[in-house]
Amino acid sequence: MTMHAHDDAPPPRRRLVVAGGCGGMGQALVSAGVTLNLDVAVLDLPRSIESTPPVPGARYLACDVGDEDQVRAAMRRITDDWPTLDGLVNLAGFTGERIPIEAMATGEWDAIHNAGLRGAFLLAREAAPLLRRCAREGGRPAAVLVSSTFAVRVPHAGYGPYATAKAGVLNLVRVLATEWAPDIRVNGIAPGVIETPFLSGGTGRAPKSTGLDLARFLGGVPLGRLGKAADIAGPILFLLGDAAAYITGQTLHVNGGSYMA
């Protein structure tokens, strides 16, 4: 066999974009990705980036995922450095105070939907060309969008905008999986209640009471504890990887048994 210089070259590192990567689950995922030798770009709000210790080796870009211009600008910067993209994960979103629908301000509703549903749509649309290019060059790209077991499958009064945004994400997963097949796999993760800053509203936002009675909630969790950020990072990496090559359009519930599909 004739040897060439490129025969001994290491395979190219896989590239991953994580939106909302400064939150608790995001930090765990970014750390795990860097440990696995992935190139990781994090998109998050400027104040979230400023207040979060960076993961060495990861790249951080300020971006409000609900803002079309900012998402386009962030993806242009990524495209300047990366010719393709192997994975996209959207963890962005936040909830607020527990408010019934009739008392909900339109601005509060829109803000939660912009971050949770509009952001997922914008990220998917703008990342699609890089993901498709990866597939054309022989890669196996995948995307994971984060929904919520707590909001979608076990709805609670007072969480209207968050629950409906996450229900939309669940169906966006199915639509994208259909539209992007067979080249790009798309799946969802639906965490239960995870012990992160999200419980007080979300990273980079003023703390708010979500009105969740944790002691009462734990009574309905067979595994008897809140989830940890690492409990979510592992399943996301599984869905992004080759071991999940025949899985698309699914949402994996990671909730300690509080909801059993």
C-alpha positions in Angstrom: 0.0 0.0 0.0 1.3 3.4 -0.9 1.6 5.7 2.1 0.7 9.4 1.9 1.2 12.1 4.4 -2.5 12.3 5.2 -2.7 8.5 6.0 -1.1 9.1 9.4 -3.1 12.3 10.1 -5.6 12.0 13.0 -9.3 12.1 12.0 -10.8 15.6 12.0 -12.3 16.6 15.3 -16.1 16.7 15.5 -17.7 20.1 15.9 -20.5 20.8 18.2 -22.6 24.0 18.8 -24.3 24.2 22.2 -26.9 27.0 22.7 -27.5 27.8 26.3 -24.2 26.3 27.1 -23.6 28.5 30.2 -26.4 26.9 32.2 -26.0 24.0 34.5 -26.8 21.3 31.9 -24.9 23.3 29.3 -21.7 23.5 31.4 -21.8 19.7 32.0 -22.3 19.0 28.3 -19.6 21.4 27.2 -17.1 20.0 29.7 -17.9 16.4 28.6 -17.6 17.4 24.9 -14.2 19.0 25.4 -13.1 16.0 27.4 -14.1 13.8 24.4 -11.9 16.0 22.1 -14.8 17.8 20.4 -14.5 21.3 19.1 -17.3 23.1 21.0 -18.8 26.5 20.4 -21.2 27.9 23.1 -23.9 30.4 22.3 -25.5 32.2 25.3 -26.5 35.6 26.6 -23.7 38.1 27.2 -24.4 38.2 31.0 -24.5 34.4 31.2 -21.1 34.2 29.5 -19.7 36.9 31.8 -21.0 35.2 35.0 -20.0 31.7 34.1 -16.4 30.2 34.4 -15.4 29.2 30.9 -14.6 25.6 30.0 -11.0 25.6 28.8 -11.0 24.7 25.1 -14.5 25.8 24.4 -15.3 28.9 22.3 -18.0 31.4 23.5 -20.2 33.6 21.4 -22.7 36.1 22.8 -26.1 35.4 21.3 -29.8 35.8 22.2 -31.2 32.8 20.4 -34.6 34.5 20.1 -33.1 37.3 18.1 -32.9 36.4 14.4 -30.1 38.8 13.5 -28.0 37.6 16.5 -28.4 34.0 15.5 -27.5 34.6 11.9 -24.4 36.6 13.0 -23.3 33.9 15.4 -23.6 31.2 12.8 -21.8 33.3 10.2 -18.9 33.6 12.7 -18.9 29.8 13.2 -19.1 29.2 9.4 -16.0 31.4 9.0 -14.0 28.9 11.1 -15.8 25.6 10.6 -16.6 24.3 7.1 -19.1 21.8 8.6 -21.0 21.0 11.8 -21.4 17.6 13.3 -23.8 18.4 16.1 -26.3 21.0 17.3 -27.7 21.1 20.8 -30.3 23.7 22.0 -30.5 24.0 25.7 -31.7 27.6 25.7 -34.8 28.7 27.5 -36.1 29.9 30.8 -39.2 30.0 33.0 -40.5 32.6 35.3 -42.7 33.2 38.2 -45.8 30.9 38.5 -48.6 33.0 37.0 -52.0 31.8 35.7 -52.9 32.5 32.1 -55.5 35.3 32.9 -52.8 37.2 34.8 -50.0 36.7 32.3 -48.5 39.7 30.7 -48.1 39.4 26.9 -44.4 40.4 27.2 -43.7 37.6 29.7 -45.4 35.1 27.4 -43.5 36.3 24.4 -40.1 36.4 26.1 -40.4 32.7 27.2 -41.6 31.6 23.8 -38.9 33.5 22.0 -36.2 31.8 24.1 -37.8 28.4 24.2 -39.5 27.8 20.8 -38.5 30.6 18.4 -34.9 30.2 19.4 -35.0 26.4 18.6 -36.5 27.2 15.1 -33.9 29.9 14.4 -31.0 27.8 15.4 -32.1 24.8 13.4 -32.7 26.9 10.3 -29.4 28.7 10.5 -27.4 25.6 11.4 -28.9 23.5 8.6 -26.4 24.4 5.8 -23.4 23.4 8.0 -25.1 20.1 9.1 -26.0 19.3 5.5 -22.5 20.0 4.3 -21.2 17.6 7.0 -23.5 14.9 5.6 -22.4 15.5 2.0 -18.8 15.1 3.1 -19.4 11.7 4.7 -20.2 12.8 8.2 -23.1 11.7 10.4 -24.6 15.0 11.8 -27.2 15.1 14.4 -29.2 17.6 16.5 -30.7 17.4 20.0 -33.4 19.9 21.1 -34.3 20.0 24.8 -37.9 19.9 25.8 -39.2 19.1 29.3 -41.0 16.2 31.0 -42.1 18.5 33.8 -43.7 21.0 31.4 -45.0 18.8 28.6 -46.1 15.5 30.1 -47.0 16.5 33.6 -48.4 20.1 33.1 -48.7 22.3 36.2 -50.9 25.4 36.6 -49.0 28.7 36.3 -46.4 27.5 33.7 -48.4 28.2 30.6 -45.8 29.9 28.4 -43.0 27.5 29.3 -45.2 24.4 28.9 -46.5 25.4 25.5 -43.1 26.5 24.2 -41.6 23.1 25.2 -44.6 21.3 23.7 -43.8 23.1 20.5 -40.1 22.0 20.7 -41.3 18.4 21.1 -43.1 18.6 17.8 -40.4 20.6 16.1 -38.1 17.6 16.8 -40.5 15.4 14.8 -40.9 17.8 11.9 -37.1 18.3 11.6 -36.5 14.6 11.8 -38.9 14.1 8.9 -37.6 17.0 6.8 -33.9 16.4 7.4 -33.9 12.6 6.9 -32.0 10.7 5.9 -28.9 12.9 6.2 -29.4 14.5 9.6 -30.9 12.9 12.7 -32.9 15.0 15.1 -34.0 13.9 18.6 -35.1 15.5 21.8 -34.3 15.3 25.5 -37.0 15.9 28.1 -35.4 16.4 31.5 -37.3 16.2 34.7 -36.4 18.6 37.5 -32.7 19.1 37.4 -30.7 20.7 40.1 -29.3 23.8 38.3 -29.8 27.6 38.3 -32.8 27.0 36.0 -34.8 26.3 39.1 -34.6 30.0 39.9 -35.5 31.2 36.4 -32.4 30.5 34.3 -28.7 31.5 34.1 -28.1 35.1 33.4 -31.5 36.3 34.6 -32.7 37.8 37.8 -33.6 35.0 40.3 -37.3 34.3 40.5 -39.4 31.9 42.5 -40.8 29.2 40.2 -43.2 28.1 42.9 -42.1 24.5 42.8 -42.5 22.5 46.0 -39.4 20.3 45.7 -40.2 18.1 48.8 -43.6 17.3 47.4 -42.2 16.7 43.9 -39.6 14.3 45.1 -42.3 12.1 46.6 -43.3 11.3 43.0 -39.7 10.4 41.8 -39.0 6.7 42.1 -35.2 7.3 42.1 -35.8 9.7 45.1 -33.6 12.6 44.0 -33.4 15.6 41.7 -31.5 15.1 38.5 -28.0 16.4 38.2 -26.6 18.2 35.1 -24.4 15.2 34.3 -27.5 13.0 34.2 -28.5 15.0 31.1 -25.1 15.4 29.4 -24.6 11.7 29.0 -27.9 11.0 27.1 -27.4 14.0 24.9 -23.9 12.7 23.8 -25.4 9.3 23.2 -28.1 10.8 20.9 -25.4 12.8 19.0 -23.1 9.8 18.6 -22.9 6.8 16.3 -24.5 4.4 18.9 -27.8 6.2 18.1 -27.4 6.0 14.3 -30.9 4.4 13.9 -32.7 6.8 16.3 -34.4 9.9 15.0 -37.6 11.8 15.8 -37.6 10.5 19.4 -37.7 12.3 22.7 -35.9 10.7 25.6 -37.3 11.3 29.0 -34.7 11.6 31.7 -36.6 12.2 34.9 -35.8 9.6 37.6 -39.1 7.8 36.8 -41.4 10.7 37.6 -42.9 10.1 34.1 -42.7 6.7 32.5 -43.4 6.7 28.7 
